Amino acid sequence: MFGIGGGEIFFIILVILMLFGSDKIPEIARTLGKGMAQLKNATNEIKHEIQKGTEENGLDLKSLTGGISDEIASAKKNMTEYINPVDISDPITEIKEEIENATGPIKRQL
């Protein structure tokens, strides 16, 4: 979380407690919570207005970003094939099953 460790968070809380006192902290937290809620509502309204505007103009936001998503998926697949050209998971699974089948009776006897 933002590169802040537990000790640093504890120190920040201690400084806030010393600056504002224990009686004002709930009020500050309440105010911050309301502010975060207003910010979230504002961003949701902006997002809704953008979607509404694109629909009114005959643009489909999913079709605009769909091509990009397909290209990203294709590039990811190509990179995976380039990095791992041979899929070795199936042979490993088969060998593991053979070993488990061979050692099964031995394990049961012990």
C-alpha positions as CSV (number, residue, x, y, z in Angstrom):
1,M,0.0,0.0,0.0
2,F,1.9,3.0,-1.3
3,G,5.2,1.6,-0.1
4,I,4.3,2.3,3.5
5,G,5.0,-0.3,6.1
6,G,3.3,-1.1,9.4
7,G,5.7,0.9,11.5
8,E,5.3,3.9,9.3
9,I,1.6,3.7,9.5
10,F,1.8,3.4,13.3
11,F,4.0,6.5,13.4
12,I,1.7,8.5,11.2
13,I,-1.3,7.6,13.4
14,L,0.7,8.5,16.5
15,V,1.5,11.9,15.1
16,I,-2.1,12.5,14.1
17,L,-3.2,11.5,17.5
18,M,-0.8,14.0,19.1
19,L,-1.7,16.8,16.7
20,F,-5.5,16.6,16.9
21,G,-6.2,14.7,20.1
22,S,-8.4,11.7,20.5
23,D,-11.7,13.6,20.6
24,K,-11.3,15.1,17.1
25,I,-10.1,12.0,15.3
26,P,-13.6,10.4,14.8
27,E,-14.8,13.7,13.4
28,I,-11.8,13.9,11.0
29,A,-12.4,10.3,9.9
30,R,-16.1,11.0,9.3
31,T,-15.2,14.0,7.2
32,L,-12.7,12.1,5.2
33,G,-15.2,9.3,4.6
34,K,-17.8,11.7,3.4
35,G,-15.2,13.3,1.1
36,M,-14.2,10.0,-0.4
37,A,-17.9,9.1,-1.0
38,Q,-18.5,12.4,-2.7
39,L,-15.4,11.9,-4.9
40,K,-16.6,8.4,-5.8
41,N,-20.0,9.7,-6.7
42,A,-18.5,12.5,-8.8
43,T,-16.3,10.0,-10.8
44,N,-19.3,7.7,-11.3
45,E,-21.4,10.6,-12.6
46,I,-18.6,11.6,-15.0
47,K,-18.3,8.1,-16.2
48,H,-22.1,7.8,-16.7
49,E,-22.1,11.1,-18.6
50,I,-19.3,9.9,-20.9
51,Q,-21.2,6.7,-21.6
52,K,-24.4,8.5,-22.2
53,G,-22.7,10.9,-24.6
54,T,-21.1,8.1,-26.6
55,E,-24.4,6.3,-26.9
56,E,-26.2,9.5,-28.1
57,N,-23.6,10.0,-30.8
58,G,-23.9,6.4,-32.0
59,L,-20.6,5.2,-30.7
60,D,-20.3,2.0,-28.8
61,L,-17.6,2.2,-26.2
62,K,-17.1,-1.5,-26.1
63,S,-16.5,-1.7,-29.8
64,L,-13.9,1.0,-29.6
65,T,-12.0,-0.7,-26.8
66,G,-12.7,-4.3,-28.1
67,G,-10.1,-4.1,-30.8
68,I,-7.5,-3.0,-28.4
69,S,-8.4,-5.8,-26.0
70,D,-8.1,-8.3,-28.8
71,E,-4.7,-7.0,-29.8
72,I,-3.5,-7.1,-26.3
73,A,-4.7,-10.7,-25.9
74,S,-3.0,-11.6,-29.2
75,A,0.3,-10.0,-28.2
76,K,0.2,-11.8,-24.8
77,K,-0.4,-15.1,-26.6
78,N,2.5,-14.5,-29.0
79,M,4.8,-13.5,-26.2
80,T,3.9,-16.6,-24.2
81,E,4.5,-18.8,-27.2
82,Y,7.9,-17.1,-27.8
83,I,9.0,-17.4,-24.2
84,N,7.6,-21.0,-23.8
85,P,7.6,-22.5,-27.2
86,V,7.1,-26.1,-25.9
87,D,4.2,-26.9,-23.6
88,I,5.8,-29.2,-21.1
89,S,2.9,-29.3,-18.6
90,D,1.3,-32.4,-20.2
91,P,4.4,-34.6,-20.1
92,I,5.1,-33.6,-16.5
93,T,1.6,-34.4,-15.5
94,E,1.7,-37.8,-17.2
95,I,5.1,-38.7,-15.5
96,K,3.7,-37.6,-12.2
97,E,0.7,-39.8,-12.6
98,E,2.9,-42.8,-13.6
99,I,5.0,-42.3,-10.5
100,E,2.0,-42.0,-8.2
101,N,0.5,-45.2,-9.8
102,A,3.8,-47.0,-9.3
103,T,4.3,-45.9,-5.7
104,G,0.6,-46.3,-4.7
105,P,0.9,-49.9,-3.5
106,I,4.1,-49.1,-1.7
107,K,2.6,-46.2,0.2
108,R,-0.4,-48.3,1.2
109,Q,1.9,-51.0,2.6
110,L,3.7,-48.6,4.8
